[in-house]
Amino acid sequence: MADDEAERNKTMADTEAGDFPVWRTPEGEPVSCVEKIKVLNENLAELRALAQDALEDAVLMGCDERQVREVLAGIVAGLVNPYSR
């Protein structure tokens, strides 16, 4: 039981480049469709790679790393769910 809860509480900060979370439904059940999981993991990998490239470019151009991380976090925080009721 504790292992399930630990896995459920895993955040993006806890994951490494090739490590993906257990995707869950709004009810907390694991997503079981292999194709859906594949798409979600591919999307996450693409986002990580793009964010990593953006961070590296910004730091190489003399930007403050903390600010870049805050801007990236702000982008995610500002995403809109077009399917919410």
N, C-alpha and C positions, 0 to 999 in steps of 0.2 A: 504494500500500500504506500509506504513512504517513497519507494522508488518511482511509482506512478506520479505522485505529487511533485517530486523533484523534477521529473521530466516535463511535467505540465508547466512548471514555473520557470523553465529555462528561457532566458532572454537572448536577444541578438548579441548582447555584449558577452554572453557566456559561450557563444558558439565560435568555432574556428572556421577557417575558409571552406573546408569540405564537410562540415558538420551541419546537419539540418535538424530543425525541431520536429517533433511529432505534430503534424497539422491536426487541428481540432475543429469540430463543428461548434456553433454557438451553444450547444447543449453540453459541450465538453467531451464528446465522444471522438475518438480518432477518426480522421478521414480514411476510408478504406479503399477507395478507388485508386488503383495503381497509376492510371494515366493522370488523374488530378494531382496526385503527389508528385509525379514526375514534372508536370508543368510548374507547380508551386516551387519545387526545388531549383528548377532551371531559372525561373524568374528571380529567385533569391540570389543565386550565384551571379547572374548578370548584374543585379543591383550592387552586390558587394564589389564586383570587379570595377564597375563604373565609379562607385564612391571611392574606392582605393585609388584609381587613376586621378580622380579630381583632387583628392587630398595630396597625393604626391606632387601633382602639377602645382598646386597652390603653394605648398611648402618650398618647392624648388624656385618659385617666383618670389619668395620672400614673405609670404603671408603667414599670419599667426595660426598655428595648428589648431589651437583651442577655438578660435573664431570660425575656422572652416568646419570643424566638427559641430559647432553650434548651428551654423547655417544648414548643414546637411540634416541635422536632427530637426530643425525647423521645417524643412521641406517635407519630411515624413509626417511630422505633427500636423501639417497643414493639408494633408491629403484628404479629399472628400470622397465619402462612400456614396456613389450615385444610386445605390440600391437600398439605402436605409429608409425606413418608414417614418 
